[in-house]
Amino acid sequence: MQYRKFGRTDMVVPEIGIGGGYITGKNNDSPDELAVSIVRRAMELGCTYIDTAPLYGTNHGKLYGYHRSEICIGMALKDWHGPCTIATKVGCFPQDFDYKRDSVLRSCEQSLKRLQRNTIDLLQIHQCEIPGFERIMETGGTLDGLRELQKQGIVRYIGVTGYDLEILVRLVDTGIFDAVLNYNRYDLYTQEAKWRLLPVAARHNVAYVAGSPLHSGMLGARRESRLESMAKRGENVQAATERLARIDQLIAPYPDTLSQMALRYLLSDPQVAVVIPSASKVEQVEENVQAGARGPLPSDLVEALEAREA
């Protein structure tokens, strides 16, 4: 496993971590034992950066209930004595979460109990586009809660997450946050964030965390269902299909799977601090690590992949 500096922090993290979004199954219906084994295997292989959230492993009481991602991660780490970086979030759950200071403090306290930890390495605002810039920055808002937790020594660093590039750029450009997690805007399928967000993050030495490197399954087993969903929303399926065909054509000479090539593509960018694919099977963790072992993609292939969007 290769390691990278995490922005301006004193942390050095593995270039491949694990996202906790699907460790309890795509429908939150996998047993706890499987989720724990996924996390433990990831740790054994060096994927010691773990990203989770109160929302993950939650489907409002159906099937297996609430907060199972944090709970299972806590179970997996209970007897773990090696290095570990834990990143979790505040927001999105419960549905009426108001992103105010006191709500942030309560959410963090509950996450610590589920994770069986005394401190959190990185606490992030989940889906910052939901509260918006003003709610985050106002007196008594989200930022005040994060800063209070830092003051108490409970949280080491703070970050923002989301999809919307406009608000992410605005928040990162304040220079306040240590990390930014973005998803579905920089991957093998699209590079919008590479040109719009990463330069701002680099200016403030903010760590960039690459979430959902498979573009929510578009670059994996869920391609057809994703395209069907696009069609139902009236989006341009033909353009998406053509883009995917071009990717398939460019990577065809290589022995790696599409998912592995997607990881290797992001690892080709030194500005990416860590890539956090999720996994619902132990074998997926092992496949991710194998991709990392093969290293970044050739520079000419990277240029060809990015030229189609430019």
Number of C-alpha atoms within 10 A of each C-alpha: 14 12 14 17 18 23 21 13 14 9 12 15 22 21 26 29 27 26 23 28 25 23 31 28 18 12 13 24 16 18 14 21 12 17 26 22 18 28 29 20 16 24 22 12 15 21 29 22 24 21 26 26 26 26 22 21 28 22 16 14 9 11 12 18 13 19 23 27 30 27 21 26 26 21 21 22 18 12 8 13 7 10 11 17 17 17 21 24 26 28 25 20 19 13 9 8 14 18 25 21 21 17 17 25 17 12 18 24 16 13 24 18 13 19 23 17 15 12 19 23 17 20 29 27 27 23 20 25 18 16 20 14 15 10 17 23 15 13 13 14 20 27 23 19 23 26 16 16 23 17 11 9 13 20 20 18 22 24 27 24 20 21 17 17 17 11 16 26 18 13 22 24 17 10 14 13 20 24 27 26 23 23 20 22 23 22 23 25 23 17 16 16 20 16 11 15 22 21 15 20 24 16 11 18 20 26 25 24 23 25 27 24 29 26 22 16 15 21 24 16 13 14 17 13 12 17 18 14 13 14 13 10 10 9 13 11 17 11 10 15 14 11 17 17 11 16 19 13 10 14 17 12 8 9 9 16 14 19 23 21 24 23 27 25 21 23 22 15 13 13 22 20 24 28 25 24 24 24 25 20 18 18 11 16 23 16 16 25 20 15 20 19 12 12 16 18 18 11 11 9 13 18 11 14 21 16 9 12 11 11
